[in-house]
Amino acid sequence: MALLQRLARLAAYLQDPQKVADFQRLCGVETPAVRAASPPPAGESGEPGPLANGSCPAMDGGGDGDGGPRARGGEKRHPSGLGNGAVPGGAGGEAPPQGKPTWWRRQPRRNSLTGEDACQEIAIRNSVLYYLFSLGTELGNELFYILFFPFCIWNLDAWVGRRLIIVWVWVMYLGQCTKDVIRWPRPASPPVVKLEVFYNSEYSMPSTHAMSGTAIPLALVLLSYGRWQIPTNFGCSLLTAAMDKIEEQFANLRIAKRALTEDPTYLLDIDVSKSVQAESNHLVAVSCSNKSIRVYNRETLHLLREYSGHPGLLNGVRFAHTSDNTLFSACSDGTIKCWDTRLATQETVQLFSGYPSNVFISFDINCSDLIVCAGTEKVEEDTFMVFWDARSNTNYACTAKEPLGTYSETHNDDITKICFHPLKPNLVASGSTDGLVNVFDINKENEDDALLATCNSDSSVSFIGWCGKDYKQVYCMTHTEGFCWWDLSQIDTEEPMTILQILDVREVVCIETSNLHYLIGGLYHEKADKLFIVGGTAMGNIHLMNCGIDGLSLVGTLHGGHSATVRSFYWNMTDDSLLTGGEDAQLLLWKPGAVERSLVKKTSMKIASSVQQRVRVHSNSQKQDTVKL
């Protein structure tokens, strides 16, 4: 009850017309009555005296017999020629500030509903503010939108123009309906100087001018961002605030948990279960250079399972999108294995076999968990993308699944990365040491028709990902630490697809306290609509960099975690936590503001192992890294 009373008092306080009049005088607009109380400026002694607000002398035969304003066509007039918010009688207001104003009569636009068209005499002491506010008023009128919307549709972007019209219609509809519910009159005149009578027949609250003036520019920025190549700071302070928040979150990351192993092994790849079920029991899977897969509890980093004894090198782990407990792994022995992490056994629940010569070095599963795709090493003159049906068959669980088919014509060297679209299960991107990044629609009948785009990175591809609004953009990193970024929405246009291409990121990113030795991967932050890439140093420092159309910039650096090269990471957007794994055999969980109980830092366990046959070896003394043999 007390809250309602306070709101009522606030509403009554805001309805005081004197506050509007005070603001008008602050901006240099004076009432005619105020002018009457002061001596007329030089040269104006022969002009008529001040007029009552809302009235005007007869002009061009427009008055009735006694010189007053005449009625038009039998229309009903407001009393004394005054409209909504006007009152008869006194002048009100305070004495004007000293200074010579510009006095002139102003004829407002006629109110088509009431017939009110009264002119008045006003004084303008600040013409800049007067015309600025007048321009802002006109930008909310119907004439502006009659010109603005066709211009957007015909000259800028029809898709954006149509949606702006929808936003404007909803804003005007809700605003006008709310006016008739609240029924706040316009400020009384006097003391307010009535500069406009065109909308006198409407109530004042809320202002549809203010609503549309806020909604349309904001909608224009949000609808066009990611669709047009415009500077990220162009008219969008919200995105700047989001960037500041991300920088603050990254800078505040501290080690919360640390999984230590005594085995001298590299942690090569990390994935986290994605199902929304059992949020607190998410799992972390890590592939290691000793040919084992380790499964941890994400919150505690307690080891739950370990799958060992693989006959070949592991080249990635992926959880299913719809199940917390279904885990896939790719092996260089030409198989994709599927595990049920609930089972305390080393046996797989599904096995996907390739062709006899296949050596799988990359793989992924689509967002519907229906298709698995793996990329192979080049053997003689052949390199393949191999596809399987990922759905389980309980009757033949022990039987290896044969491929559905292959793509073999679009790459001519090792296929180092496979990445399905996050939202569209039929789209997949592939990267190769031939420097090409290809995008396919696997719903097409053959490989030629399936190929939608081919992008050239000019170097061996080490990482690929999707980004942008609706994930219509693709980016990649190279084994020579290059970065490329393409816009797939330009496929059917004459506009260039390349958004940004950097041959060596180490030469363009300025880092004061340390150097950048290598790139680890990238991530797209949906909430901020920003692309970030992650790099590091040979001593284990981690750098986060922001990607924009004008280049890369450092966001922040994490120190004191790893003691050797960081190979893999996973950023959880839900709680802004970070998982990292490296060549020091450590798995670290970083959280904002966390405090680690044990501050013992793992010393480097970097060894010369068989993993060097498959992955690049970074050197802080050389800018050119050794690429896979």
Helices and strands as residue ranges (DSSP letters): H 2-14, H 17-26, E 29-30, H 32-36, G 79-81, E 102-106, E 120-124, H 127-138, H 142-151, I 152-156, H 158-182, H 208-224, H 237-251, E 253-260, E 267-272, G 279-281, E 283-288, E 293-297, E 303-307, E 314-319, E 326-331, E 335-340, E 350-353, E 360-365, E 371-376, E 385-389, G 394-396, E 405-407, E 415-420, E 427-432, E 436-441, H 447-450, E 451-456, E 461-467, G 469-471, E 473-478, E 483-487, G 488-490, E 498-502, G 505-507, E 518-525, E 530-536, E 542-548, E 551-558, E 566-572, E 577-582, E 586-592, G 610-613
